[in-house]
Amino acid sequence: MKHIFNFKFGFFFFVGIVLGMLYVLISDSNKVSESDVKEKLDEIFQIVDNDVDRFGEIVTDDFFIFENSKRYSTEEFIAFVKSFDIIESKREFKNIEIPANRGNIYSDSGKLLASSVPKYDIRFDALAPSDSNFNKYVDELALELASYFGESSEMYSNKLRQARKDKNRYLLIARNLGYLDFKKFKNFPLFKLGGFKGGFITEQYTKRDYPIGGIAQRTVGYERYDDFGNAMRPGLDGAFGPKYLKGENGIRFSQKIGLGQWKPVLDYNEKEPRDGYDLHTTLNIEIQDLAHHALLRQLEFYEAEHGSVVVMETKTGEIKAISNLGRTSEGKYYEKLNYAVGESHEPGSTFKLMAMVRALEDKVIDTSDIVDTKNGILSFYGRKVRDSKKGGYGKISAAKAFEVSSNTAIVQIINDNYNEKPEQFVDGLFDMKINEPLGLPILGEGEPKFTHPRDKVNWDGLDLPWMAFGYGISLTPLQTLTFYNAIANDGVMVKPRFIKEVKQFDQVIEKFDTEIISNSICSKETIDKVKNMMKNVVEKEHGTAHNIYSEDFSMAGKTGTCQTEYWKSTGLYISSFAGYFPAENPKYSCIVVIHKPDKKKGYYGNIVAAPVFKEIAQKIYSNIPEVESYDEIKFESIEVISNQEFISKLENMIMPDISKYELMDIIPMIENNGYKLSIEGNGNKVRQITKSGTKLKKGQTIKINLI
């Protein structure tokens, strides 16, 4: 090692001080060996070179230093050493931040949704060990490295010796180690001597791990920074990151060694990081899993562009599942965007519930009143309103008009009764809070869009009739579901809730209770009437969702089929279904929205979206106990594949068994662990190419075949 000193008293005088210190340190011995002197000098120079303030660590108050017959105390001797002019040419030191572990995110039952896993890079300062220590342990170290990586010991021995010859003080040994492997490396020969004597350098960082893979990825979320330093904060991780999850960073004293690299100087951190708090969410892994795969299967069959599904607990507003899947250019689906929260679009026929509630509440219509569907066609200013049934439904009751989803009937009910006073209708809608954002903690909530009659610039004669059947307005799926949930909840509108509490270990930092948006969106009389109509949508043969009827359990809801991007092209549709179950005593509400299904295969809400609702309801319903409350519901019969074993094998560079996993779950797990992925074939089933149990290399490309 080279040190440039401008000593006030000369280098040998300084050595004399060191020898004097050594004499005191080993006063029980009559001789000071050459190795003792060298070891102590190496230690002193390492400390002075790296951080002069740490010099006090090698001198204690138990002894004194002598120089020219003058007695020095510990503090005086340290001050004396600091008085030397230490010229650090071409050297730069600074404090490097150590990111704190982000808090974990848990499901409603305490299962991990996201966690910060400590990872370690191991490097070697080839100049730090003394000649004796290096020569004594280098071959033993090479043997351990060879055994771990499956390479030859000769190769590692040559590599380590060459690094010392090249004066390499930052040789990369291993990347991305887990804690257990880090402990192994720390106890390898030579490395176990530490940083000053053994050249062992540890660089610790954290990596976000998602045990359930791509399921609910956009809702669980993350916090990342782009190339310009802008924070991207989707989902719960992003929303609650700054306040709760982030924690406080630590500090590590580091030395610049060139090429923008910084080598830790010390074996310890100057300031230890404080981990972030944990989030306990409302998400239920079992419900999330079945909702995800029910949606995925339907999207794949109908080759739709994207879709979303949300399951909400009726009384509490707790979101039990939320899945958002978008299609790639290769025809695969993954969580691209949080459509349920952020995508505001024309709701179509699911909005007929809001229109009917308003008309019944204002008593301009009753369920038994007769409406003429006018052969299934109406005309407004040259624009046509058509029923899906050619020729219309004839003269039917208002209730049946809702149950068969007659556009012409609903439009007439609203237009005939509010044409002279449209503000009454729109203000009535606003009184039910459907024009207001929900104020969700997740960033990027879409804005509801309504035109008001007072807006003389944008309001025209088409707005009222078009609004009646869900056009010319915009709502997100979650905003629509919140209204449907209020109907299921006897008029009490609750805010969708994703978080139960924030905790530090067992200590509750903050608790989140159910928030009520409106104690009553309408009268009990109106609630009972629309509940009965929604039940008939499924149960009656004429109901638009009778195809999902089951004798085993009851459901209620409303189908939706609306054209989208009709200003660009024809034949593009949004298929939807919103409702709740069981119909008599609702415990859950649910909405399914699927964008742009292949028209040739089907596009009506009852065919495309409603079966997803039924599958979710059926599997949950079968696990609802007859006597237990909804807070005690168990889901024992639904199998959920754990990803922890998969991730653990990848971290240990062992190929896992991928055959039982979905492709969209495999992709993030493989890529997040430093491997590349090559996908061949066009099927839906994943076939293993690299044999399970095969030893992998970091950065290796893993091939997957789809059959």
Secondary structure, 3 states (H helix, E strand, C coil): CCCCEECCCCHHHHHHHHHHHHHHHCCCCCCCCHHHHHHHHHHHHHHHHHCHHHHHHHCCCCCCEEECCEEECHHHHHHHHHCCEECCCCCCEEEEEECCCCCCEECCCCCEEEEEEEEEEEEECCCCCCHHHHHHHHHHHHHHHHHHHCCCHHHHHHHHHHHHHCCCCCEEEEEEECHHHHHHHHCCCCHHHHHHHHCEEEEEEEEEECCCCCCCHHHHCCCEECCCCCEECCHHHHHHHHHHHCCECEEEEEEEEECCEEEECCCCCCECCECCCEEEECCCHHHHHHHHHHHHHHHHHHCCCEEEEEEEECCCCEEEEEEEEEECCCCCEECCCCHHHHCCECCHHHHHHHHHHHHHHCCCCCCCCEEECHHHEEEECCEEEECCCCCCCCEEEHHHHHHCCCHHHHHHHHHHHHCCCHHHHHHHHHHCCCCCCCCCCCCCCCCCECCCCCCCCCCCCCHHHHHHCCCCCEECHHHHHHHHHHHHCCCCEECCECEEEEEECCEEEEECCCCEEECCCCCHHHHHHHHHHHHHHHHCCCCCCHHHCCCCCCCEEEEEEEECCCCCCCCCEEEEEEEEECCCCCCEEEEEEEECCCCCCCCCHHHHCHHHHHHHHHHHHCCCCCCCCHHHCCCCCCCCCCCHHHHHHHHCCECCCCCCCCHHHHHHHHHHCCCEEEEEECCCCEEECCCCCCECCCCCEEEEEEC
